[in-house]
Structures are given as structure tokens and as C-alpha cells.
Amino acid sequence: MPRVLSEADVADFRERLCEAAERLFAEKGPEAVTMRQLAAELGVSPMTPYRYFQDKDDILAAVRANGFNRFAEALEKAYASAKGARAKGAAVGEAYVDFAFAHPQAYKAMFDLNQPHEENYPDLVAAARRARATMTDYVKDLVEEGVLAGDPEEIGRMFWAAAHGAVVLELAGKIPAGTARQLHRHMNGALAKGLRPEA
């Protein structure tokens, strides 16, 4: 008779399965993430993953939701730790780059993968929404304090695009290791200068 799994057992296995999926995705792409390959990675029977997830898309959605939540938590913590709009903005930017290079596999899974029917995964939808908010909400403070002028959502997307671009270039080996952070700071400075209110 098979052993009855506790909630902790189920959570632990799901976490290990997601870690393996995140690693395989980052190393070999989404086609490498198969139920059979994941079972082999964890040393279990090919049918075992189906006890915990419906299919590969279900696993990837869980991987991405977990990544987005960890990412959002890091940015929220950075935001809360700083005083004043400028310091909060700088802290969020640094936390963004820190997370991307500390967790490149999660970062790639979060942003390199488009899953069909994301709306079928409410945890992923909520986590992605939370992450987007942490990447742009700090801009509202900058606009309210008169540091920047314009639509906070649009400005937030500009800063996000700049950070993501610098990170992806370094992760892909297109710019020397360690230069994304400096590039990110220079781009932020240039963007901020161009978005200052007119005197």
C-alpha cells in the first residue's frame, strides 16, 4: 500500500519538481521540460509528476508564479527599506538587477516564456500582476514629489525595459560580465533627466 503523503510531503516534492523544471528550462529551453525528463531528474517513475501536476504547462506556470512572487518580494523589501522617492526608486532598480543575476534561471523562466492560456493559472496571473506593480509603483512617488513628469505607468515601463534590456544583454553574453548594473544606472539617469518637469 503506498504511503499517504502529508501536505508537507506534497509541497516538498512540488518544490523540488519546480526547481528541476526551472533548471532544465534555463539550460535547454522549454522543450527539455517534459514529465519524463523531470521524473528522471528526480529519480522517480515517469508517472509520479502527474500526481502533483496536470501537465508540463501546469509545472511551468507554477515555476513562473514562484519566480514572480520571489522577485516581487525582493523589490517590495527594497522599496520599504528606503526613505524618499529617489532612494526608493534607486533601491528598487538595484534589487531588480540583484535578483536577475542571483536567480538567472528563475528570471529566464519568468520573462522568456509565453504560455498559452495564462488565464487558466490564477496563481501565475496574480504573481505576474504583483511583480509588474512592484516594477512600476515606485514611479508614482517620483511623479507625486515632482521629480519626474508624465504618466507613471508609462514611465515605469520605460525603466523596466531599460533594466530588462541591460540584464538580458549580460545574461546572453553580449556585453562583458558585470557591466549590466553600470549600464542600467546610466540609462536610468538619462531617462530621469529627460523626464524631469519643465522649469
N, C-alpha and C positions, 0 to 999 in steps of 0.2 A: 504494500500500500504506500503510495507516495506521501512524502512528508507534507504536512499542512504548513503553508508559508504564512508567516506573520506579516503585518503591514511593513515592518522594518525590513524584512527579507525582500519583499517585493520592491520597496523603494531602493534598497541597496542594489538589487540586480538591474533595475531600470537605469539607475545612475551609471553603473558600470557599462551597460549596453550603450548608453548615450555617449559616454566618454570614448568608447571604441568607435562608434559611428562618427563622432566629431574628428577623431584622428584619421580615420580612413578617408573621410570627405576631404580633409585638408591635404592629405598626401597624394590621393589618387583620383579625386573627383567624385561626383555623386553616383556614377555608375559602379564604383567599387563598393558602395554601401548596399549590400544585399543581405537578406536574412541569413543565408547560408554562410556568407563570409563573416558576419557578426558572430554567428554561433561558433565558427571555427576559432575566431579571435578569443572567445571566452571559454573555449573548451567544453561546450555543451552540445546537445543534439540539435540538428537543424530545425526541429520543430519548437524548441524551447522559447526562442524570442516571440513566437506567436502567442505564448501565454501572457505576455506583458504588453505587446503592441499589436495593432491590427495588421500593419504592413510597414514597408520601408518609409513611406511618406509620413506615417504616424511617428516613427522614430525621429526622422529629420525635423519634424515640427517640434517635437519635444526638445531636441538638441538646440534648435534655434531659440525657442522660448526661454530655455535655461540661460543661453548666452545673452540674450537681450536683457533679461532680468539682472544678471550679474553686472552687465555693462551699465544699466540704469542705476543700479545701487552704487557703483563706483562714482558715477557722475553726480548723483544726489548727495553723496557723502562729501565730495569736493565742494559742491555748491554751499552746503551747510557749514563747512569749515571756514569759509572766507567771509570777510566783512567788506561791504560796499560792492556796488555793481561791477566796477572794473576788476576788482580782486576776484569776485565770484566768476566772472567770465574767463579770466585767466586760469583759475583753478579748474573749471570745467574743461577747458581746452587741454590742459596738461593731463587731466585724468583720462580724457579721450585717447590721447596718444599712449599714455601709460598702459591702458587696458589693451589696446590693439597689439602692442609689442609683448606684453606679458601673456596674452592669450590669443596668439595669431590663428590657431585652429578654430576657436570659437568665433573670432572676428570674421574669418572667411566664410564659415557656415552661415553667419548672420546676414552678411551683405552680398555674398557671391551667388546665392541660391535663390531662384524664384520657384516657389512651389505652386502648382496649380491648386485652385480651390483653398487658398489660405483661410477663407472664411469658415471652413469646416473645422478649424482648430482654434477654438476660442482662447485657449491659454497663449497661443502664439500671437494672435491678434492683440490681446491685452498687453503682452510683454513688448511687442513692437511699438505699440502706441505709447507705452510708458517710456521706452528708450527715445523715441522721437521727441517727446516732451522734454526730457532731460537735456537733449542736444540743442533745444531752441528756447526753452522758457527763460533762461538767464538773460536773453536779449531784451525781454520786456523790461527788466530792471534798467538796462542801459538806455533804453528809449525813454522810460519814465524819468530818469535822472538827467536827461538831456545830453548824454554822452554821444548817442547816435540818433539819427533821424530816419524815419521810414517805417515800413511795415515789419514788426518784429518777427513774424513767421517767415517772410521772405529773406530778411537779413539772417535769421537763424539757419536757413537752408544754405545761404552763401557760405557761412562759416563752416557748416557741416561738410559741404562739398570741398572746401579747401583742406580741411583736416583729413577727410577720407582720401582725397587725391594724393596728398603727401604720404600718408600711411601706405596706400596701395603701391605707389611707386617704389617705396623702400622694400616692402614685403616681396615684390616681384623682382627685386634686384636691379631696378632701372636707375636708381640713384644710390650713391655709396651708403653703406650701413651707418646709422647714427645721424643722417642728415635730415630725415623727415621732421624731427622736432624743430630744428632751426628753420627749415622751410615753412613749417606750419606757423611759427611765431612771426616770421617776416610777412607772410600772406595775411595773417590776422591784423598786423599793424597797418598794412596797406589798405585792407578793406575798411578798417576802422577810420583811417584818415579820410577816405573817400565818402564815408557815411556820416561824418560829423555835421551837426546842424550848421546852416549858414549863419554867419555873424550878422 
